[in-house]
Amino acid sequence: MPSKTNKEGYLLIDHRNSPGVSADVIRTSGKDAPVVGEGQMLEAAVLTCSHCTAQIIRNPARTRERAYCRGCDHYICDGCEAKRVASGGQCDVFTRKLDRTVEIQHNWLLTGEHNG
């Protein structure tokens, strides 16, 4: 029986025997990454947003509900959820975006016209 968790990946960051990464280093990098300091270990589920392919580290301490698209039966990132809600709930999976791009390219090569 399919479930939401069968689409998860797995992340292990093990700094039990290393200096780890400080919050300052993460902040300076500009990335939204977990802070795993010296002597610490992080194990977490990883999700892939089906609308943009962003990798989402599932935060077990998150109190608000993770965005879920019934149209494609996948979890999606917060940014794509905002776009989905703004569009009236329209599902726009990444593979469909690629298909549209290929179709536009194909039409342009055949006719020299951009149908947009």
MOPAC internal coordinates of N, CA, C and O (Angstrom, degrees):
PM7 1SCF
backbone

  N    0.0000 0     0.00 0     0.00 0    0    0    0
  C    1.4508 1     0.00 0     0.00 0    1    0    0
  C    1.5213 1   109.34 1     0.00 0    2    1    0
  O    1.2310 1   119.84 1   -54.04 1    3    2    1
  N    1.3460 1   117.90 1   125.96 1    3    2    1
  C    1.4574 1   120.84 1   179.84 1    5    3    2
  C    1.5354 1   111.57 1   -65.89 1    6    5    3
  O    1.2310 1   121.21 1   -33.15 1    7    6    5
  N    1.3084 1   115.28 1   146.85 1    7    6    5
  C    1.4580 1   120.31 1   175.47 1    9    7    6
  C    1.5207 1   108.87 1  -142.00 1   10    9    7
  O    1.2310 1   120.58 1   -14.37 1   11   10    9
  N    1.3236 1   116.50 1   165.63 1   11   10    9
  C    1.4586 1   120.65 1   179.53 1   13   11   10
  C    1.5284 1   111.39 1   -63.64 1   14   13   11
  O    1.2310 1   120.24 1   146.71 1   15   14   13
  N    1.3271 1   117.15 1   -33.29 1   15   14   13
  C    1.4636 1   120.03 1  -176.32 1   17   15   14
  C    1.5274 1   113.11 1   -75.21 1   18   17   15
  O    1.2310 1   119.19 1   163.30 1   19   18   17
  N    1.3186 1   119.15 1   -16.70 1   19   18   17
  C    1.4613 1   118.28 1   179.53 1   21   19   18
  C    1.5253 1   112.03 1   -74.01 1   22   21   19
  O    1.2310 1   119.86 1   175.31 1   23   22   21
  N    1.3305 1   117.87 1    -4.69 1   23   22   21
  C    1.4571 1   122.56 1   177.16 1   25   23   22
  C    1.5297 1   111.96 1  -100.56 1   26   25   23
  O    1.2310 1   120.51 1  -173.56 1   27   26   25
  N    1.3273 1   116.64 1     6.44 1   27   26   25
  C    1.4630 1   121.37 1  -177.87 1   29   27   26
  C    1.5238 1   111.27 1   -87.90 1   30   29   27
  O    1.2310 1   121.82 1   -29.48 1   31   30   29
  N    1.3214 1   114.12 1   150.52 1   31   30   29
  C    1.4505 1   121.51 1   169.51 1   33   31   30
  C    1.5155 1   108.26 1  -102.23 1   34   33   31
  O    1.2310 1   120.65 1     9.91 1   35   34   33
  N    1.3314 1   116.36 1  -170.09 1   35   34   33
  C    1.4669 1   121.15 1  -176.22 1   37   35   34
  C    1.5134 1   109.09 1  -137.06 1   38   37   35
  O    1.2310 1   120.57 1   -44.72 1   39   38   37
  N    1.3200 1   116.52 1   135.28 1   39   38   37
  C    1.4603 1   122.59 1   178.01 1   41   39   38
  C    1.5210 1   108.91 1  -122.75 1   42   41   39
  O    1.2310 1   120.85 1   -47.82 1   43   42   41
  N    1.3187 1   115.97 1   132.18 1   43   42   41
  C    1.4650 1   121.87 1   175.08 1   45   43   42
  C    1.5160 1   107.88 1  -129.53 1   46   45   43
  O    1.2310 1   120.36 1   -60.60 1   47   46   45
  N    1.3227 1   116.92 1   119.40 1   47   46   45
  C    1.4680 1   122.86 1   172.23 1   49   47   46
  C    1.5164 1   105.92 1  -117.39 1   50   49   47
  O    1.2310 1   120.89 1   -64.31 1   51   50   49
  N    1.3144 1   115.91 1   115.69 1   51   50   49
  C    1.4689 1   121.58 1  -173.79 1   53   51   50
  C    1.5218 1   110.08 1  -117.56 1   54   53   51
  O    1.2310 1   120.74 1   -75.32 1   55   54   53
  N    1.3379 1   116.18 1   104.68 1   55   54   53
  C    1.4625 1   121.97 1   177.25 1   57   55   54
  C    1.5286 1   110.63 1  -113.01 1   58   57   55
  O    1.2310 1   120.46 1  -151.33 1   59   58   57
  N    1.3052 1   116.72 1    28.67 1   59   58   57
  C    1.4669 1   119.34 1   179.91 1   61   59   58
  C    1.5255 1   111.70 1   -65.26 1   62   61   59
  O    1.2310 1   119.97 1   153.97 1   63   62   61
  N    1.3168 1   117.67 1   -26.03 1   63   62   61
  C    1.4634 1   121.10 1   179.61 1   65   63   62
  C    1.5207 1   111.44 1  -125.17 1   66   65   63
  O    1.2310 1   120.52 1  -144.53 1   67   66   65
  N    1.3287 1   116.61 1    35.47 1   67   66   65
  C    1.4620 1   120.53 1   178.54 1   69   67   66
  C    1.5309 1   109.04 1  -145.73 1   70   69   67
  O    1.2310 1   120.62 1   -10.83 1   71   70   69
  N    1.3245 1   116.42 1   169.17 1   71   70   69
  C    1.4686 1   119.07 1  -178.71 1   73   71   70
  C    1.5173 1   113.95 1   -71.76 1   74   73   71
  O    1.2310 1   119.85 1   167.02 1   75   74   73
  N    1.3136 1   117.89 1   -12.98 1   75   74   73
  C    1.4582 1   120.35 1   177.99 1   77   75   74
  C    1.5075 1   112.63 1    75.52 1   78   77   75
  O    1.2310 1   120.94 1    11.97 1   79   78   77
  N    1.3207 1   115.81 1  -168.03 1   79   78   77
  C    1.4612 1   123.04 1  -179.55 1   81   79   78
  C    1.5279 1   107.46 1  -129.05 1   82   81   79
  O    1.2310 1   121.21 1   -52.15 1   83   82   81
  N    1.3296 1   115.30 1   127.85 1   83   82   81
  C    1.4663 1   119.31 1  -177.75 1   85   83   82
  C    1.5267 1   111.40 1   -83.52 1   86   85   83
  O    1.2310 1   121.05 1   -16.38 1   87   86   85
  N    1.3179 1   115.60 1   163.62 1   87   86   85
  C    1.4646 1   121.49 1   177.30 1   89   87   86
  C    1.5262 1   110.40 1   -62.93 1   90   89   87
  O    1.2310 1   120.06 1   146.41 1   91   90   89
  N    1.3401 1   117.50 1   -33.59 1   91   90   89
  C    1.4716 1   121.02 1   178.47 1   93   91   90
  C    1.5240 1   111.34 1   -63.43 1   94   93   91
  O    1.2310 1   120.21 1   138.22 1   95   94   93
  N    1.3172 1   117.21 1   -41.78 1   95   94   93
  C    1.4665 1   121.36 1   179.60 1   97   95   94
  C    1.5248 1   110.07 1   -64.62 1   98   97   95
  O    1.2310 1   120.33 1   136.53 1   99   98   97
  N    1.3175 1   116.97 1   -43.47 1   99   98   97
  C    1.4714 1   120.95 1   178.76 1  101   99   98
  C    1.5141 1   110.07 1   -63.21 1  102  101   99
  O    1.2310 1   120.23 1   134.15 1  103  102  101
  N    1.3258 1   117.17 1   -45.85 1  103  102  101
  C    1.4684 1   121.89 1  -178.72 1  105  103  102
  C    1.5375 1   110.21 1   -62.35 1  106  105  103
  O    1.2310 1   120.25 1   136.28 1  107  106  105
  N    1.3377 1   117.13 1   -43.72 1  107  106  105
  C    1.4576 1   121.91 1  -179.85 1  109  107  106
  C    1.5241 1   111.83 1   -64.71 1  110  109  107
  O    1.2310 1   120.25 1   147.35 1  111  110  109
  N    1.3256 1   117.13 1   -32.65 1  111  110  109
  C    1.4645 1   120.86 1  -178.51 1  113  111  110
  C    1.5275 1   111.91 1   -70.41 1  114  113  111
  O    1.2310 1   120.42 1   159.33 1  115  114  113
  N    1.3305 1   116.81 1   -20.67 1  115  114  113
  C    1.4554 1   120.62 1  -177.92 1  117  115  114
  C    1.5191 1   113.44 1    78.71 1  118  117  115
  O    1.2310 1   120.32 1  -175.63 1  119  118  117
  N    1.3104 1   116.99 1     4.37 1  119  118  117
  C    1.4693 1   121.26 1  -179.84 1  121  119  118
  C    1.5187 1   110.18 1   -90.92 1  122  121  119
  O    1.2310 1   121.43 1   -25.95 1  123  122  121
  N    1.3132 1   114.87 1   154.05 1  123  122  121
  C    1.4542 1   120.98 1   174.81 1  125  123  122
  C    1.5246 1   106.26 1   -99.21 1  126  125  123
  O    1.2310 1   121.08 1   -98.16 1  127  126  125
  N    1.3186 1   115.54 1    81.84 1  127  126  125
  C    1.4619 1   120.99 1  -175.03 1  129  127  126
  C    1.5200 1   109.97 1  -123.60 1  130  129  127
  O    1.2310 1   120.33 1   -24.56 1  131  130  129
  N    1.3049 1   116.97 1   155.44 1  131  130  129
  C    1.4658 1   119.23 1   178.49 1  133  131  130
  C    1.5240 1   110.89 1   -71.14 1  134  133  131
  O    1.2310 1   121.06 1   -33.34 1  135  134  133
  N    1.3191 1   115.59 1   146.66 1  135  134  133
  C    1.4570 1   121.36 1   175.44 1  137  135  134
  C    1.5203 1   107.52 1   -91.61 1  138  137  135
  O    1.2310 1   121.19 1   -62.67 1  139  138  137
  N    1.3244 1   115.33 1   117.33 1  139  138  137
  C    1.4613 1   121.26 1   177.85 1  141  139  138
  C    1.5195 1   105.93 1  -122.90 1  142  141  139
  O    1.2310 1   121.03 1   -78.74 1  143  142  141
  N    1.3204 1   115.63 1   101.26 1  143  142  141
  C    1.4476 1   121.57 1  -173.59 1  145  143  142
  C    1.5144 1   113.69 1   -82.77 1  146  145  143
  O    1.2310 1   121.68 1     4.43 1  147  146  145
  N    1.3195 1   114.39 1  -175.57 1  147  146  145
  C    1.4643 1   121.84 1  -179.31 1  149  147  146
  C    1.5273 1   110.51 1   -57.37 1  150  149  147
  O    1.2310 1   121.18 1   -47.73 1  151  150  149
  N    1.3276 1   115.34 1   132.27 1  151  150  149
  C    1.4532 1   121.11 1   177.46 1  153  151  150
  C    1.5231 1   114.83 1    76.80 1  154  153  151
  O    1.2310 1   120.06 1  -174.56 1  155  154  153
  N    1.3303 1   117.49 1     5.44 1  155  154  153
  C    1.4609 1   120.88 1  -177.45 1  157  155  154
  C    1.5261 1   112.00 1  -105.46 1  158  157  155
  O    1.2310 1   121.51 1   -16.85 1  159  158  157
  N    1.3280 1   114.72 1   163.15 1  159  158  157
  C    1.4473 1   121.47 1   177.31 1  161  159  158
  C    1.5284 1   108.17 1  -140.05 1  162  161  159
  O    1.2310 1   120.73 1   -36.94 1  163  162  161
  N    1.3255 1   116.21 1   143.06 1  163  162  161
  C    1.4576 1   121.72 1   177.33 1  165  163  162
  C    1.5210 1   109.01 1  -125.87 1  166  165  163
  O    1.2310 1   120.80 1   -51.51 1  167  166  165
  N    1.3071 1   116.07 1   128.49 1  167  166  165
  C    1.4581 1   122.54 1   171.56 1  169  167  166
  C    1.5201 1   106.23 1  -123.78 1  170  169  167
  O    1.2310 1   120.64 1   -51.38 1  171  170  169
  N    1.3266 1   116.38 1   128.62 1  171  170  169
  C    1.4640 1   119.50 1  -177.29 1  173  171  170
  C    1.5175 1   110.70 1  -152.42 1  174  173  171
  O    1.2310 1   121.60 1   -25.15 1  175  174  173
  N    1.3086 1   114.54 1   154.85 1  175  174  173
  C    1.4615 1   120.81 1   172.54 1  177  175  174
  C    1.5251 1   108.33 1   -77.85 1  178  177  175
  O    1.2310 1   120.62 1   -32.21 1  179  178  177
  N    1.3178 1   116.41 1   147.79 1  179  178  177
  C    1.4561 1   122.10 1   178.10 1  181  179  178
  C    1.5242 1   108.28 1  -122.73 1  182  181  179
  O    1.2310 1   121.33 1   -47.03 1  183  182  181
  N    1.3153 1   115.07 1   132.97 1  183  182  181
  C    1.4600 1   121.70 1   178.62 1  185  183  182
  C    1.5250 1   108.88 1  -113.17 1  186  185  183
  O    1.2310 1   120.13 1   -26.07 1  187  186  185
  N    1.3089 1   117.36 1   153.93 1  187  186  185
  C    1.4550 1   122.19 1   173.84 1  189  187  186
  C    1.5211 1   107.83 1  -114.30 1  190  189  187
  O    1.2310 1   120.73 1   -55.34 1  191  190  189
  N    1.3164 1   116.22 1   124.66 1  191  190  189
  C    1.4587 1   120.75 1   177.84 1  193  191  190
  C    1.5280 1   107.89 1   -67.45 1  194  193  191
  O    1.2310 1   120.29 1   -57.27 1  195  194  193
  N    1.3121 1   117.05 1   122.73 1  195  194  193
  C    1.4636 1   120.36 1  -178.08 1  197  195  194
  C    1.5255 1   112.72 1   -75.81 1  198  197  195
  O    1.2310 1   120.26 1   169.61 1  199  198  197
  N    1.3363 1   117.12 1   -10.39 1  199  198  197
  C    1.4599 1   120.12 1  -179.37 1  201  199  198
  C    1.5243 1   112.35 1   -93.56 1  202  201  199
  O    1.2310 1   119.45 1   154.39 1  203  202  201
  N    1.3478 1   118.66 1   -25.61 1  203  202  201
  C    1.4746 1   120.33 1  -179.12 1  205  203  202
  C    1.5315 1   113.06 1  -137.48 1  206  205  203
  O    1.2310 1   119.56 1   174.98 1  207  206  205
  N    1.2901 1   118.45 1    -5.02 1  207  206  205
  C    1.4807 1   126.99 1  -179.35 1  209  207  206
  C    1.5307 1   113.97 1    69.87 1  210  209  207
  O    1.2310 1   119.63 1  -164.41 1  211  210  209
  N    1.3301 1   118.31 1    15.59 1  211  210  209
  C    1.4673 1   120.66 1   175.24 1  213  211  210
  C    1.5289 1   109.32 1   -65.87 1  214  213  211
  O    1.2310 1   120.89 1   -34.90 1  215  214  213
  N    1.3144 1   115.91 1   145.10 1  215  214  213
  C    1.4575 1   121.53 1   176.43 1  217  215  214
  C    1.5240 1   108.37 1   -89.49 1  218  217  215
  O    1.2310 1   120.46 1   -49.89 1  219  218  217
  N    1.3173 1   116.72 1   130.11 1  219  218  217
  C    1.4598 1   122.79 1  -177.36 1  221  219  218
  C    1.5161 1   108.17 1  -118.52 1  222  221  219
  O    1.2310 1   120.41 1   -60.44 1  223  222  221
  N    1.3296 1   116.82 1   119.56 1  223  222  221
  C    1.4589 1   120.67 1   174.80 1  225  223  222
  C    1.5132 1   106.82 1   -82.40 1  226  225  223
  O    1.2310 1   121.05 1   -61.01 1  227  226  225
  N    1.2969 1   115.59 1   118.99 1  227  226  225
  C    1.4682 1   120.14 1  -177.01 1  229  227  226
  C    1.5226 1   109.51 1   -71.25 1  230  229  227
  O    1.2310 1   120.88 1   -59.78 1  231  230  229
  N    1.3155 1   115.92 1   120.22 1  231  230  229
  C    1.4548 1   122.81 1  -177.75 1  233  231  230
  C    1.5279 1   109.20 1   -93.16 1  234  233  231
  O    1.2310 1   120.10 1   -67.33 1  235  234  233
  N    1.3350 1   117.41 1   112.67 1  235  234  233
  C    1.4626 1   118.85 1  -178.88 1  237  235  234
  C    1.5300 1   113.18 1   -66.87 1  238  237  235
  O    1.2310 1   120.20 1   161.67 1  239  238  237
  N    1.3350 1   117.22 1   -18.33 1  239  238  237
  C    1.4610 1   120.81 1  -179.83 1  241  239  238
  C    1.5348 1   112.59 1   -90.02 1  242  241  239
  O    1.2310 1   120.14 1   178.22 1  243  242  241
  N    1.3168 1   117.33 1    -1.78 1  243  242  241
  C    1.4729 1   120.99 1  -179.26 1  245  243  242
  C    1.5235 1   109.56 1   -64.10 1  246  245  243
  O    1.2310 1   120.75 1   -47.68 1  247  246  245
  N    1.3356 1   116.18 1   132.32 1  247  246  245
  C    1.4586 1   119.60 1  -177.73 1  249  247  246
  C    1.5354 1   112.02 1   -98.57 1  250  249  247
  O    1.2310 1   119.95 1   151.61 1  251  250  249
  N    1.3374 1   117.69 1   -28.39 1  251  250  249
  C    1.4631 1   118.42 1   178.06 1  253  251  250
  C    1.5210 1   109.45 1   -85.90 1  254  253  251
  O    1.2310 1   121.28 1   -24.43 1  255  254  253
  N    1.2971 1   115.15 1   155.57 1  255  254  253
  C    1.4500 1   121.29 1  -175.16 1  257  255  254
  C    1.5292 1   111.57 1   -69.60 1  258  257  255
  O    1.2310 1   120.55 1   -39.16 1  259  258  257
  N    1.3240 1   116.56 1   140.84 1  259  258  257
  C    1.4654 1   121.79 1   176.44 1  261  259  258
  C    1.5200 1   108.68 1   -73.26 1  262  261  259
  O    1.2310 1   120.56 1   -42.31 1  263  262  261
  N    1.3308 1   116.54 1   137.69 1  263  262  261
  C    1.4697 1   121.47 1  -179.06 1  265  263  262
  C    1.5237 1   110.42 1   -64.59 1  266  265  263
  O    1.2310 1   121.02 1   -43.97 1  267  266  265
  N    1.3089 1   115.65 1   136.03 1  267  266  265
  C    1.4574 1   121.83 1  -178.03 1  269  267  266
  C    1.5216 1   108.75 1  -136.65 1  270  269  267
  O    1.2310 1   120.24 1   -49.91 1  271  270  269
  N    1.3240 1   117.15 1   130.09 1  271  270  269
  C    1.4639 1   122.15 1  -179.39 1  273  271  270
  C    1.5278 1   109.01 1  -101.87 1  274  273  271
  O    1.2310 1   120.92 1   -62.72 1  275  274  273
  N    1.3051 1   115.85 1   117.28 1  275  274  273
  C    1.4684 1   120.31 1   178.93 1  277  275  274
  C    1.5294 1   111.65 1   -71.88 1  278  277  275
  O    1.2310 1   120.53 1   156.61 1  279  278  277
  N    1.3266 1   116.60 1   -23.39 1  279  278  277
  C    1.4572 1   120.63 1  -179.04 1  281  279  278
  C    1.5234 1   112.82 1   -63.67 1  282  281  279
  O    1.2310 1   120.55 1   140.10 1  283  282  281
  N    1.3340 1   116.55 1   -39.90 1  283  282  281
  C    1.4687 1   120.38 1  -179.37 1  285  283  282
  C    1.5263 1   112.16 1  -112.96 1  286  285  283
  O    1.2310 1   120.61 1   179.00 1  287  286  285
  N    1.3442 1   116.44 1    -1.00 1  287  286  285
  C    1.4649 1   121.75 1   177.45 1  289  287  286
  C    1.5305 1   112.26 1    60.45 1  290  289  287
  O    1.2310 1   121.00 1  -136.86 1  291  290  289
  N    1.3597 1   115.68 1    43.14 1  291  290  289
  C    1.4621 1   121.47 1   178.75 1  293  291  290
  C    1.5247 1   110.13 1  -139.22 1  294  293  291
  O    1.2310 1   121.49 1   -23.25 1  295  294  293
  N    1.3333 1   114.76 1   156.75 1  295  294  293
  C    1.4496 1   120.05 1   168.28 1  297  295  294
  C    1.5217 1   107.74 1   -72.39 1  298  297  295
  O    1.2310 1   120.89 1   -30.10 1  299  298  297
  N    1.3407 1   115.90 1   149.90 1  299  298  297
  C    1.4595 1   120.44 1   176.33 1  301  299  298
  C    1.5235 1   108.98 1  -132.57 1  302  301  299
  O    1.2310 1   120.89 1   -19.78 1  303  302  301
  N    1.3319 1   115.90 1   160.22 1  303  302  301
  C    1.4635 1   120.52 1  -178.51 1  305  303  302
  C    1.5282 1   109.83 1   -73.14 1  306  305  303
  O    1.2310 1   120.81 1   -13.81 1  307  306  305
  N    1.3226 1   116.05 1   166.19 1  307  306  305
  C    1.4657 1   121.03 1  -177.63 1  309  307  306
  C    1.5317 1   111.72 1   -63.22 1  310  309  307
  O    1.2310 1   119.93 1   142.80 1  311  310  309
  N    1.3405 1   117.73 1   -37.20 1  311  310  309
  C    1.4636 1   120.88 1   179.40 1  313  311  310
  C    1.5171 1   112.13 1   -64.07 1  314  313  311
  O    1.2310 1   120.56 1   135.99 1  315  314  313
  N    1.3339 1   116.54 1   -44.01 1  315  314  313
  C    1.4651 1   120.48 1   178.79 1  317  315  314
  C    1.5253 1   111.21 1   -70.32 1  318  317  315
  O    1.2310 1   120.22 1   149.74 1  319  318  317
  N    1.3238 1   117.18 1   -30.26 1  319  318  317
  C    1.4677 1   119.92 1   176.03 1  321  319  318
  C    1.5264 1   109.94 1   -65.01 1  322  321  319
  O    1.2310 1   120.26 1   139.25 1  323  322  321
  N    1.3329 1   117.11 1   -40.75 1  323  322  321
  C    1.4683 1   120.16 1   178.51 1  325  323  322
  C    1.5331 1   110.21 1   -62.58 1  326  325  323
  O    1.2310 1   120.41 1   138.10 1  327  326  325
  N    1.3401 1   116.81 1   -41.90 1  327  326  325
  C    1.4702 1   120.70 1   178.00 1  329  327  326
  C    1.5242 1   110.81 1   -66.07 1  330  329  327
  O    1.2310 1   120.32 1   140.25 1  331  330  329
  N    1.3352 1   117.00 1   -39.75 1  331  330  329
  C    1.4640 1   121.63 1  -179.48 1  333  331  330
  C    1.5284 1   110.28 1   -63.35 1  334  333  331
  O    1.2310 1   120.67 1   134.78 1  335  334  333
  N    1.3191 1   116.32 1   -45.22 1  335  334  333
  C    1.4711 1   120.91 1   179.52 1  337  335  334
  C    1.5308 1   110.07 1   -64.58 1  338  337  335
  O    1.2310 1   120.28 1   137.24 1  339  338  337
  N    1.3407 1   117.07 1   -42.76 1  339  338  337
  C    1.4623 1   121.23 1   179.94 1  341  339  338
  C    1.5255 1   112.24 1   -63.65 1  342  341  339
  O    1.2310 1   120.54 1   151.50 1  343  342  341
  N    1.3406 1   116.57 1   -28.50 1  343  342  341
  C    1.4686 1   120.38 1  -178.96 1  345  343  342
  C    1.5265 1   112.08 1   -89.24 1  346  345  343
  O    1.2310 1   120.43 1  -172.42 1  347  346  345
  N    1.3179 1   116.79 1     7.58 1  347  346  345
  C    1.4622 1   120.11 1   179.93 1  349  347  346
  C    1.5178 1   113.44 1    84.12 1  350  349  347
  O    1.2310 1   120.26 1  -158.56 1  351  350  349
  N    1.3309 1   117.10 1    21.44 1  351  350  349
  C    1.4595 1   121.02 1   176.48 1  353  351  350
  C    1.5164 1   114.45 1    93.15 1  354  353  351
  O    1.2310 1   120.14 1  -164.97 1  355  354  353
  N    1.3281 1   117.34 1    15.03 1  355  354  353
  C    1.4612 1   121.40 1  -177.61 1  357  355  354
  C    1.5290 1   111.43 1   -73.35 1  358  357  355
  O    1.2310 1   120.97 1   -50.23 1  359  358  357
  N    1.3153 1   115.75 1   129.77 1  359  358  357
  C    1.4622 1   122.61 1   176.00 1  361  359  358
  C    1.5236 1   108.48 1   -82.44 1  362  361  359
  O    1.2310 1   120.17 1   -49.88 1  363  362  361
  N    1.3339 1   117.29 1   130.12 1  363  362  361
  C    1.4660 1   121.20 1  -179.58 1  365  363  362
  C    1.5250 1   108.90 1  -136.34 1  366  365  363
  O    1.2310 1   120.62 1  -100.20 1  367  366  365
  N    1.3196 1   116.42 1    79.80 1  367  366  365
  C    1.4620 1   120.43 1  -175.94 1  369  367  366
  C    1.5203 1   110.77 1   -70.67 1  370  369  367
  O    1.2310 1   121.08 1   -25.49 1  371  370  369
  N    1.3174 1   115.55 1   154.51 1  371  370  369
  C    1.4582 1   122.52 1  -175.49 1  373  371  370
  C    1.5275 1   111.98 1   -60.02 1  374  373  371
  O    1.2310 1   120.24 1   139.92 1  375  374  373
  N    1.3338 1   117.15 1   -40.08 1  375  374  373
  C    1.4674 1   119.52 1  -178.70 1  377  375  374
  C    1.5265 1   111.43 1   -63.69 1  378  377  375
  O    1.2310 1   120.03 1   147.32 1  379  378  377
  N    1.3240 1   117.55 1   -32.68 1  379  378  377
  C    1.4641 1   121.07 1   176.52 1  381  379  378
  C    1.5297 1   110.02 1   -68.09 1  382  381  379
  O    1.2310 1   120.43 1   141.90 1  383  382  381
  N    1.3280 1   116.79 1   -38.10 1  383  382  381
  C    1.4689 1   120.35 1   176.92 1  385  383  382
  C    1.5230 1   110.19 1   -63.06 1  386  385  383
  O    1.2310 1   120.67 1   137.66 1  387  386  385
  N    1.3277 1   116.32 1   -42.34 1  387  386  385
  C    1.4593 1   119.94 1   177.54 1  389  387  386
  C    1.5222 1   111.07 1   -62.38 1  390  389  387
  O    1.2310 1   120.43 1   136.91 1  391  390  389
  N    1.3179 1   116.78 1   -43.09 1  391  390  389
  C    1.4689 1   120.81 1   178.85 1  393  391  390
  C    1.5292 1   110.96 1   -59.28 1  394  393  391
  O    1.2310 1   120.23 1   137.54 1  395  394  393
  N    1.3279 1   117.16 1   -42.46 1  395  394  393
  C    1.4707 1   120.77 1   179.03 1  397  395  394
  C    1.5255 1   110.86 1   -63.63 1  398  397  395
  O    1.2310 1   121.01 1   137.85 1  399  398  397
  N    1.3271 1   115.68 1   -42.15 1  399  398  397
  C    1.4655 1   120.22 1   179.90 1  401  399  398
  C    1.5229 1   110.90 1   -63.11 1  402  401  399
  O    1.2310 1   120.53 1   135.86 1  403  402  401
  N    1.3293 1   116.59 1   -44.14 1  403  402  401
  C    1.4627 1   120.48 1   179.14 1  405  403  402
  C    1.5250 1   110.36 1   -63.70 1  406  405  403
  O    1.2310 1   120.19 1   139.42 1  407  406  405
  N    1.3200 1   117.24 1   -40.58 1  407  406  405
  C    1.4626 1   120.75 1   179.03 1  409  407  406
  C    1.5263 1   111.41 1   -62.96 1  410  409  407
  O    1.2310 1   120.45 1   137.31 1  411  410  409
  N    1.3267 1   116.74 1   -42.69 1  411  410  409
  C    1.4683 1   121.08 1   178.24 1  413  411  410
  C    1.5241 1   109.90 1   -62.46 1  414  413  411
  O    1.2310 1   120.45 1   134.77 1  415  414  413
  N    1.3249 1   116.74 1   -45.23 1  415  414  413
  C    1.4667 1   121.30 1   178.91 1  417  415  414
  C    1.5292 1   110.54 1   -61.42 1  418  417  415
  O    1.2310 1   120.85 1   135.68 1  419  418  417
  N    1.3167 1   115.97 1   -44.32 1  419  418  417
  C    1.4631 1   121.25 1  -178.63 1  421  419  418
  C    1.5314 1   110.10 1   -62.17 1  422  421  419
  O    1.2310 1   120.41 1   132.91 1  423  422  421
  N    1.3407 1   116.82 1   -47.09 1  423  422  421
  C    1.4694 1   120.83 1   178.82 1  425  423  422
  C    1.5117 1   111.74 1   -61.82 1  426  425  423
  O    1.2310 1   120.41 1   140.53 1  427  426  425
  N    1.3084 1   116.82 1   -39.47 1  427  426  425
  C    1.4605 1   120.69 1   179.60 1  429  427  426
  C    1.5183 1   110.82 1   -65.13 1  430  429  427
  O    1.2310 1   120.51 1   138.80 1  431  430  429
  N    1.3437 1   116.63 1   -41.20 1  431  430  429
  C    1.4646 1   119.74 1   178.76 1  433  431  430
  C    1.5333 1   111.59 1   -65.86 1  434  433  431
  O    1.2310 1   120.50 1   142.78 1  435  434  433
  N    1.3269 1   116.64 1   -37.22 1  435  434  433
  C    1.4618 1   120.11 1  -178.81 1  437  435  434
  C    1.5193 1   112.96 1   -76.27 1  438  437  435
  O    1.2310 1   120.63 1   138.51 1  439  438  437
  N    1.3216 1   116.41 1   -41.49 1  439  438  437
  C    1.4732 1   119.67 1  -171.79 1  441  439  438
  C    1.5131 1   114.20 1  -114.21 1  442  441  439
  O    1.2310 1   120.63 1   163.02 1  443  442  441
  N    1.3057 1   116.41 1   -16.98 1  443  442  441
  C    1.4581 1   119.68 1  -175.48 1  445  443  442
  C    1.5129 1   112.50 1    78.85 1  446  445  443
  O    1.2310 1   120.46 1  -174.16 1  447  446  445
  N    1.3392 1   116.73 1     5.84 1  447  446  445
  C    1.4673 1   121.77 1  -179.20 1  449  447  446
  C    1.5098 1   110.92 1  -108.73 1  450  449  447
  O    1.2310 1   121.46 1   -33.66 1  451  450  449
  N    1.3011 1   114.81 1   146.34 1  451  450  449
  C    1.4659 1   121.49 1   176.75 1  453  451  450
  C    1.5216 1   107.71 1  -105.28 1  454  453  451
  O    1.2310 1   120.74 1   -62.18 1  455  454  453
  N    1.3362 1   116.20 1   117.82 1  455  454  453
  C    1.4737 1   120.58 1  -177.79 1  457  455  454
  C    1.5148 1   112.61 1  -101.25 1  458  457  455
  O    1.2310 1   118.78 1  -166.86 1  459  458  457
  N    1.3020 1   119.93 1    13.14 1  459  458  457
  C    1.3208 1   127.47 1   177.21 1  461  459  458
  C    1.3328 1   146.69 1    41.76 1  462  461  459
  O    1.2310 1   120.10 1   180.00 1  463  462  461

